[in-house]
Amino acid sequence: MFRKVAIIGLGLMGGSLGMAIRQKIPVIEVWGVEKRQTVIKQAFLKGAIDQGTQDLAQGITNADLIFLAVPLAEMLKICKQMKSDLKLGALVSDLGSVKGNLVPLLEKCLAPGAFFIGGHPMTGSERSGIEAASAALWENAVHILTPTKETHPEKLAILSAFWEKIGVRVVLLTPEKHDQQVALVSHLPHLVANVLLNLLEPEEPFLGAGSWRDLTRIGDSSPDLWLEILSSNKQALLAVIEQFQNKLALYKQCLTNDDLRCLRNLLLEARVNRDKIKTQEIKI
């Protein structure tokens, strides 16, 4: 399928991907491209890469598949830097969490003969960096690919097969639909966790139980990373925030009016929806 895969950026996601490739598809040679030599050394010791370099051109030369595992703001710049060094037929994808604005830019950025398909693994950790990387991050995970009318069907099939060999389930969404969905299932929950944490009075005794800790665990993630993610998906996120506010207002109205039947119906609706998620294949 692929003989050489290059991963640009060896943080949590890039490092974890390298480890998974080397475990699941050991015939592939994995190259890592990273600015810091210390990170390259760590990635090698953890078994995330076969070879590492700080030189972008060296890392992607003759690579069949290249992953952009860097912050969203850096992807277009890196794409422009590397396009003249890509081999004919090279496939480029990414691990970014926002797609709507980015995918068209990256599709146009590549030189003729190279192909881009957006991707987003629905997995992660509140920890960051190569130290937290683990092949287990991909176990039972969903990976979203975001083809457009410009996407080459054969390349899409090949990339889907690659991810299936890693052991994840591939879901196809348009970039726009992707951003709407992740705003609801990922970005809004992160905001809610932050709001709950900001409601605390640090001087008061902490009485939070397991459910509170589960709800707020993701609030321990990198503020700078999430600042970029949330601002990049602004429109879709604002829409789901409004939906959330409207639904929360219904709960408030039930309580204000002492309408226990109304409140019970809302609680029951949530339980029914939760049961559907548990008993059916999750549709993203």
Solvent accessible surface area in square Angstrom, and as a share of the most:
residue,aa,sasa,rsa
1,M,117,0.52
2,F,17,0.07
3,R,193,0.71
4,K,22,0.10
5,V,0,0.00
6,A,0,0.00
7,I,0,0.00
8,I,8,0.04
9,G,9,0.08
10,L,1,0.01
11,G,28,0.27
12,L,19,0.09
13,M,39,0.17
14,G,1,0.01
15,G,0,0.00
16,S,0,0.00
17,L,0,0.00
18,G,0,0.00
19,M,25,0.11
20,A,2,0.02
21,I,0,0.00
22,R,83,0.30
23,Q,119,0.53
24,K,116,0.49
25,I,17,0.09
26,P,99,0.62
27,V,128,0.73
28,I,5,0.02
29,E,70,0.32
30,V,0,0.00
31,W,38,0.13
32,G,0,0.00
33,V,10,0.05
34,E,20,0.09
35,K,148,0.63
36,R,150,0.55
37,Q,104,0.46
38,T,96,0.56
39,V,10,0.06
40,I,10,0.05
41,K,127,0.54
42,Q,63,0.28
43,A,0,0.00
44,F,118,0.49
45,L,130,0.64
46,K,72,0.31
47,G,21,0.20
48,A,0,0.00
49,I,2,0.01
50,D,40,0.21
51,Q,84,0.38
52,G,30,0.29
53,T,12,0.07
54,Q,103,0.46
55,D,76,0.39
56,L,33,0.17
57,A,39,0.30
58,Q,96,0.43
59,G,0,0.00
60,I,0,0.00
61,T,62,0.36
62,N,102,0.52
63,A,0,0.00
64,D,26,0.14
65,L,0,0.00
66,I,0,0.00
67,F,0,0.00
68,L,0,0.00
69,A,19,0.15
70,V,22,0.13
71,P,65,0.41
72,L,23,0.11
73,A,87,0.67
74,E,43,0.20
75,M,1,0.00
76,L,47,0.24
77,K,109,0.46
78,I,15,0.08
79,C,1,0.01
80,K,120,0.51
81,Q,102,0.45
82,M,0,0.00
83,K,81,0.34
84,S,99,0.64
85,D,57,0.30
86,L,24,0.12
87,K,64,0.27
88,L,153,0.76
89,G,26,0.25
90,A,1,0.00
91,L,1,0.01
92,V,0,0.00
93,S,0,0.00
94,D,0,0.00
95,L,16,0.08
96,G,8,0.07
97,S,16,0.11
98,V,6,0.03
99,K,0,0.00
100,G,18,0.18
101,N,116,0.59
102,L,21,0.10
103,V,1,0.01
104,P,52,0.33
105,L,88,0.44
106,L,0,0.00
107,E,39,0.17
108,K,168,0.71
109,C,13,0.08
110,L,16,0.08
111,A,35,0.27
112,P,136,0.85
113,G,28,0.27
114,A,16,0.12
115,F,58,0.24
116,F,11,0.05
117,I,3,0.01
118,G,0,0.00
119,G,0,0.00
120,H,17,0.07
121,P,3,0.02
122,M,52,0.23
123,T,39,0.23
124,G,40,0.39
125,S,45,0.29
126,E,49,0.22
127,R,144,0.53
128,S,75,0.48
129,G,25,0.24
130,I,4,0.02
131,E,104,0.47
132,A,13,0.10
133,A,5,0.04
134,S,42,0.27
135,A,17,0.13
136,A,57,0.44
137,L,29,0.14
138,W,5,0.02
139,E,118,0.53
140,N,153,0.78
141,A,8,0.06
142,V,22,0.13
143,H,1,0.00
144,I,0,0.00
145,L,0,0.00
146,T,1,0.00
147,P,26,0.17
148,T,40,0.24
149,K,192,0.81
150,E,117,0.52
151,T,20,0.12
152,H,74,0.33
153,P,104,0.65
154,E,107,0.48
155,K,39,0.16
156,L,28,0.14
157,A,63,0.49
158,I,54,0.27
159,L,0,0.00
160,S,18,0.12
161,A,36,0.28
162,F,0,0.00
163,W,0,0.00
164,E,103,0.46
165,K,114,0.48
166,I,3,0.01
167,G,45,0.43
168,V,8,0.05
169,R,90,0.33
170,V,28,0.16
171,V,20,0.12
172,L,92,0.46
173,L,23,0.12
174,T,73,0.42
175,P,6,0.04
176,E,100,0.45
177,K,90,0.38
178,H,0,0.00
179,D,13,0.07
180,Q,98,0.44
181,Q,43,0.19
182,V,0,0.00
183,A,0,0.00
184,L,90,0.45
185,V,79,0.46
186,S,30,0.20
187,H,0,0.00
188,L,15,0.08
189,P,49,0.31
190,H,10,0.04
191,L,48,0.24
192,V,43,0.24
193,A,0,0.00
194,N,48,0.24
195,V,86,0.50
196,L,49,0.24
197,L,58,0.29
198,N,126,0.65
199,L,128,0.63
200,L,75,0.37
201,E,111,0.50
202,P,116,0.73
203,E,148,0.66
204,E,110,0.49
205,P,108,0.68
206,F,93,0.39
207,L,163,0.81
208,G,21,0.20
209,A,66,0.51
210,G,47,0.45
211,S,80,0.52
212,W,56,0.20
213,R,140,0.51
214,D,111,0.58
215,L,108,0.54
216,T,9,0.05
217,R,127,0.46
218,I,47,0.24
219,G,21,0.20
220,D,109,0.56
221,S,16,0.10
222,S,40,0.26
223,P,111,0.70
224,D,113,0.58
225,L,83,0.41
226,W,37,0.13
227,L,125,0.62
228,E,34,0.15
229,I,13,0.06
230,L,33,0.16
231,S,71,0.46
232,S,42,0.27
233,N,6,0.03
234,K,115,0.49
235,Q,132,0.59
236,A,18,0.14
237,L,11,0.06
238,L,90,0.45
239,A,49,0.38
240,V,12,0.07
241,I,44,0.22
242,E,105,0.47
243,Q,108,0.48
244,F,81,0.34
245,Q,108,0.48
246,N,90,0.46
247,K,86,0.37
248,L,99,0.49
249,A,54,0.42
250,L,80,0.40
251,Y,55,0.21
252,K,143,0.61
253,Q,102,0.45
254,C,3,0.02
255,L,109,0.54
256,T,100,0.58
257,N,92,0.47
258,D,118,0.61
259,D,59,0.31
260,L,132,0.65
261,R,196,0.72
262,C,41,0.25
263,L,33,0.16
264,R,154,0.56
265,N,80,0.41
266,L,18,0.09
267,L,102,0.51
268,L,79,0.39
269,E,80,0.36
270,A,53,0.41
271,R,172,0.63
272,V,66,0.38
273,N,71,0.36
274,R,136,0.50
275,D,57,0.29
276,K,106,0.45
277,I,90,0.46
278,K,129,0.55
279,T,111,0.65
280,Q,105,0.47
281,E,117,0.53
282,I,99,0.50
283,K,168,0.71
284,I,40,0.20
